[in-house]
Amino acid sequence: MPAFAIQPDVPMQGRVWKFGDQVSGDDGIIDFSVVRDGFGKPFNEAVLAEMCFRRLNPRFPKEVRPGDLVVGGANFAHHNHVEVSAAIRLSGIAAVLVDSCESGFIRRALSQGLPVLTVPGISVRVADGDVISVNLAAGRIVLADGSPLDAPPLSPHMLAVLRAGSLVEALRREFQGAAVA
């Protein structure tokens, strides 16, 4: 996974990569047909990072920086496998903010250590390249013009998964602690 850690208790600031409504996870964010033969096997991280958002913005794989943010419109990342979330996280994205998405996308992203916040109306309030801040624990976004926008904050369990870096690591820590107790 990426070399940088997401610190969910500390507000983060990042540059926005904005995408629209009805963005398909498997046929837009990534090209699932390229990676489907590896389904159930370890990810080819280089391939996932290189294809991430390439169909929608060919500059993305080369210009994305660790800590950048993705803003998506309605029904963002529909029809997605876990490779979609892995590709976004592997590309360096620190969080995804969407008008709406499937709950499955939120769960799969969280398993990869990628926070997703549903923030209705965010896609009309930001522009590509804006620098905004996000407080995952409080559910508070501060837009480029300084105006606040609120979203439901992440639950304590979701924050614990993000602190650990992934669901697998959070479970590993939980079971190690339980074995000691």
Contacts in CASP RR format, 6 or more apart in sequence:
PFRMAT RR
TARGET T0000
AUTHOR 0000-0000-0000
METHOD contacts of the structure
MODEL  1
MPAFAIQPDVPMQGRVWKFGDQVSGDDGIIDFSVVRDGFGKPFNEAVLAE
MCFRRLNPRFPKEVRPGDLVVGGANFAHHNHVEVSAAIRLSGIAAVLVDS
CESGFIRRALSQGLPVLTVPGISVRVADGDVISVNLAAGRIVLADGSPLD
APPLSPHMLAVLRAGSLVEALRREFQGAAVA
1 45 0 8 1.000
1 89 0 8 1.000
1 90 0 8 1.000
1 112 0 8 1.000
1 113 0 8 1.000
1 165 0 8 1.000
1 166 0 8 1.000
2 66 0 8 1.000
2 89 0 8 1.000
2 90 0 8 1.000
2 92 0 8 1.000
3 66 0 8 1.000
4 66 0 8 1.000
4 67 0 8 1.000
4 92 0 8 1.000
4 94 0 8 1.000
5 165 0 8 1.000
6 12 0 8 1.000
6 94 0 8 1.000
6 95 0 8 1.000
6 113 0 8 1.000
6 114 0 8 1.000
6 115 0 8 1.000
6 162 0 8 1.000
6 165 0 8 1.000
7 163 0 8 1.000
8 115 0 8 1.000
8 136 0 8 1.000
8 137 0 8 1.000
8 154 0 8 1.000
8 159 0 8 1.000
8 162 0 8 1.000
8 163 0 8 1.000
9 136 0 8 1.000
9 137 0 8 1.000
9 159 0 8 1.000
9 163 0 8 1.000
11 133 0 8 1.000
11 134 0 8 1.000
11 135 0 8 1.000
11 140 0 8 1.000
12 67 0 8 1.000
12 69 0 8 1.000
12 94 0 8 1.000
12 95 0 8 1.000
12 133 0 8 1.000
12 134 0 8 1.000
12 135 0 8 1.000
12 136 0 8 1.000
13 131 0 8 1.000
13 132 0 8 1.000
13 133 0 8 1.000
13 134 0 8 1.000
14 67 0 8 1.000
14 68 0 8 1.000
14 69 0 8 1.000
14 94 0 8 1.000
14 131 0 8 1.000
14 132 0 8 1.000
14 133 0 8 1.000
14 134 0 8 1.000
15 65 0 8 1.000
15 67 0 8 1.000
15 68 0 8 1.000
15 69 0 8 1.000
15 129 0 8 1.000
15 130 0 8 1.000
15 131 0 8 1.000
16 68 0 8 1.000
16 69 0 8 1.000
16 70 0 8 1.000
16 71 0 8 1.000
16 126 0 8 1.000
16 127 0 8 1.000
16 128 0 8 1.000
16 129 0 8 1.000
16 130 0 8 1.000
16 131 0 8 1.000
16 132 0 8 1.000
17 53 0 8 1.000
17 57 0 8 1.000
17 60 0 8 1.000
17 64 0 8 1.000
17 68 0 8 1.000
17 69 0 8 1.000
17 70 0 8 1.000
17 71 0 8 1.000
17 93 0 8 1.000
17 128 0 8 1.000
17 129 0 8 1.000
18 70 0 8 1.000
18 71 0 8 1.000
18 72 0 8 1.000
18 123 0 8 1.000
18 126 0 8 1.000
18 127 0 8 1.000
18 128 0 8 1.000
18 129 0 8 1.000
19 53 0 8 1.000
19 56 0 8 1.000
19 57 0 8 1.000
19 70 0 8 1.000
19 71 0 8 1.000
19 72 0 8 1.000
19 73 0 8 1.000
19 76 0 8 1.000
20 72 0 8 1.000
20 73 0 8 1.000
20 76 0 8 1.000
20 123 0 8 1.000
21 72 0 8 1.000
21 73 0 8 1.000
21 74 0 8 1.000
21 75 0 8 1.000
21 76 0 8 1.000
21 99 0 8 1.000
21 123 0 8 1.000
22 74 0 8 1.000
22 75 0 8 1.000
22 78 0 8 1.000
23 29 0 8 1.000
23 56 0 8 1.000
23 72 0 8 1.000
23 73 0 8 1.000
23 75 0 8 1.000
23 76 0 8 1.000
23 77 0 8 1.000
23 78 0 8 1.000
24 77 0 8 1.000
24 78 0 8 1.000
24 79 0 8 1.000
24 80 0 8 1.000
25 32 0 8 1.000
25 77 0 8 1.000
25 78 0 8 1.000
25 79 0 8 1.000
25 80 0 8 1.000
25 84 0 8 1.000
26 32 0 8 1.000
26 79 0 8 1.000
26 80 0 8 1.000
26 81 0 8 1.000
26 84 0 8 1.000
27 55 0 8 1.000
27 79 0 8 1.000
28 53 0 8 1.000
28 55 0 8 1.000
28 56 0 8 1.000
29 52 0 8 1.000
29 53 0 8 1.000
29 56 0 8 1.000
29 77 0 8 1.000
29 80 0 8 1.000
29 84 0 8 1.000
29 87 0 8 1.000
29 88 0 8 1.000
30 48 0 8 1.000
30 51 0 8 1.000
30 52 0 8 1.000
30 83 0 8 1.000
30 84 0 8 1.000
30 87 0 8 1.000
31 51 0 8 1.000
31 55 0 8 1.000
32 81 0 8 1.000
32 83 0 8 1.000
32 84 0 8 1.000
34 47 0 8 1.000
34 51 0 8 1.000
35 43 0 8 1.000
35 44 0 8 1.000
35 47 0 8 1.000
35 48 0 8 1.000
35 83 0 8 1.000
38 44 0 8 1.000
39 81 0 8 1.000
43 83 0 8 1.000
43 86 0 8 1.000
43 90 0 8 1.000
45 86 0 8 1.000
45 90 0 8 1.000
48 83 0 8 1.000
48 86 0 8 1.000
48 87 0 8 1.000
48 90 0 8 1.000
49 61 0 8 1.000
49 87 0 8 1.000
49 90 0 8 1.000
49 91 0 8 1.000
49 92 0 8 1.000
50 61 0 8 1.000
51 61 0 8 1.000
51 87 0 8 1.000
52 60 0 8 1.000
52 61 0 8 1.000
52 64 0 8 1.000
52 87 0 8 1.000
52 88 0 8 1.000
52 90 0 8 1.000
52 91 0 8 1.000
53 60 0 8 1.000
53 61 0 8 1.000
53 64 0 8 1.000
53 70 0 8 1.000
53 91 0 8 1.000
54 60 0 8 1.000
54 61 0 8 1.000
60 91 0 8 1.000
61 91 0 8 1.000
64 91 0 8 1.000
64 92 0 8 1.000
64 93 0 8 1.000
65 92 0 8 1.000
66 92 0 8 1.000
66 94 0 8 1.000
67 92 0 8 1.000
67 93 0 8 1.000
67 94 0 8 1.000
68 92 0 8 1.000
68 93 0 8 1.000
68 94 0 8 1.000
69 93 0 8 1.000
69 94 0 8 1.000
69 95 0 8 1.000
69 96 0 8 1.000
69 97 0 8 1.000
69 132 0 8 1.000
69 134 0 8 1.000
70 88 0 8 1.000
70 93 0 8 1.000
70 95 0 8 1.000
70 96 0 8 1.000
70 97 0 8 1.000
71 96 0 8 1.000
71 97 0 8 1.000
71 98 0 8 1.000
71 122 0 8 1.000
71 123 0 8 1.000
71 126 0 8 1.000
72 96 0 8 1.000
72 97 0 8 1.000
72 98 0 8 1.000
72 99 0 8 1.000
72 122 0 8 1.000
72 123 0 8 1.000
73 98 0 8 1.000
73 99 0 8 1.000
73 100 0 8 1.000
73 122 0 8 1.000
73 123 0 8 1.000
74 98 0 8 1.000
74 99 0 8 1.000
74 100 0 8 1.000
74 123 0 8 1.000
75 100 0 8 1.000
75 101 0 8 1.000
75 102 0 8 1.000
76 96 0 8 1.000
76 98 0 8 1.000
76 99 0 8 1.000
76 100 0 8 1.000
76 101 0 8 1.000
76 105 0 8 1.000
77 84 0 8 1.000
77 96 0 8 1.000
77 98 0 8 1.000
77 101 0 8 1.000
77 102 0 8 1.000
77 105 0 8 1.000
78 101 0 8 1.000
78 102 0 8 1.000
78 105 0 8 1.000
80 102 0 8 1.000
80 104 0 8 1.000
80 105 0 8 1.000
80 108 0 8 1.000
81 108 0 8 1.000
82 108 0 8 1.000
82 111 0 8 1.000
82 112 0 8 1.000
84 105 0 8 1.000
84 108 0 8 1.000
85 105 0 8 1.000
85 108 0 8 1.000
85 109 0 8 1.000
85 111 0 8 1.000
85 112 0 8 1.000
85 114 0 8 1.000
86 112 0 8 1.000
88 96 0 8 1.000
88 109 0 8 1.000
88 114 0 8 1.000
89 109 0 8 1.000
89 112 0 8 1.000
89 113 0 8 1.000
89 114 0 8 1.000
93 114 0 8 1.000
94 115 0 8 1.000
94 134 0 8 1.000
95 114 0 8 1.000
95 115 0 8 1.000
95 116 0 8 1.000
95 117 0 8 1.000
95 134 0 8 1.000
95 136 0 8 1.000
96 109 0 8 1.000
96 114 0 8 1.000
96 115 0 8 1.000
96 116 0 8 1.000
96 117 0 8 1.000
97 116 0 8 1.000
97 117 0 8 1.000
97 119 0 8 1.000
97 122 0 8 1.000
97 134 0 8 1.000
97 141 0 8 1.000
97 151 0 8 1.000
98 116 0 8 1.000
98 117 0 8 1.000
98 118 0 8 1.000
98 119 0 8 1.000
98 122 0 8 1.000
98 123 0 8 1.000
99 118 0 8 1.000
99 119 0 8 1.000
99 120 0 8 1.000
99 121 0 8 1.000
99 122 0 8 1.000
99 123 0 8 1.000
100 118 0 8 1.000
100 120 0 8 1.000
101 116 0 8 1.000
101 118 0 8 1.000
105 116 0 8 1.000
106 116 0 8 1.000
106 118 0 8 1.000
109 115 0 8 1.000
109 116 0 8 1.000
110 116 0 8 1.000
110 158 0 8 1.000
110 161 0 8 1.000
110 162 0 8 1.000
110 167 0 8 1.000
111 161 0 8 1.000
111 166 0 8 1.000
111 167 0 8 1.000
111 168 0 8 1.000
112 166 0 8 1.000
112 167 0 8 1.000
113 161 0 8 1.000
113 162 0 8 1.000
113 165 0 8 1.000
113 166 0 8 1.000
113 167 0 8 1.000
115 136 0 8 1.000
115 154 0 8 1.000
115 158 0 8 1.000
115 162 0 8 1.000
117 134 0 8 1.000
117 136 0 8 1.000
117 139 0 8 1.000
117 141 0 8 1.000
117 151 0 8 1.000
117 152 0 8 1.000
117 154 0 8 1.000
118 151 0 8 1.000
118 152 0 8 1.000
119 141 0 8 1.000
119 149 0 8 1.000
119 151 0 8 1.000
121 149 0 8 1.000
122 141 0 8 1.000
122 149 0 8 1.000
125 143 0 8 1.000
125 147 0 8 1.000
125 149 0 8 1.000
126 132 0 8 1.000
126 143 0 8 1.000
126 144 0 8 1.000
127 144 0 8 1.000
130 143 0 8 1.000
130 144 0 8 1.000
131 144 0 8 1.000
132 141 0 8 1.000
132 142 0 8 1.000
132 143 0 8 1.000
132 144 0 8 1.000
133 141 0 8 1.000
133 142 0 8 1.000
134 140 0 8 1.000
134 141 0 8 1.000
135 141 0 8 1.000
136 153 0 8 1.000
136 154 0 8 1.000
136 159 0 8 1.000
136 162 0 8 1.000
137 153 0 8 1.000
137 154 0 8 1.000
137 159 0 8 1.000
138 153 0 8 1.000
139 150 0 8 1.000
139 151 0 8 1.000
139 152 0 8 1.000
139 153 0 8 1.000
139 154 0 8 1.000
140 148 0 8 1.000
140 149 0 8 1.000
140 150 0 8 1.000
140 151 0 8 1.000
141 148 0 8 1.000
141 149 0 8 1.000
141 150 0 8 1.000
141 151 0 8 1.000
142 148 0 8 1.000
142 149 0 8 1.000
143 149 0 8 1.000
154 162 0 8 1.000
160 170 0 8 1.000
161 167 0 8 1.000
161 170 0 8 1.000
163 170 0 8 1.000
164 170 0 8 1.000
164 172 0 8 1.000
164 173 0 8 1.000
END
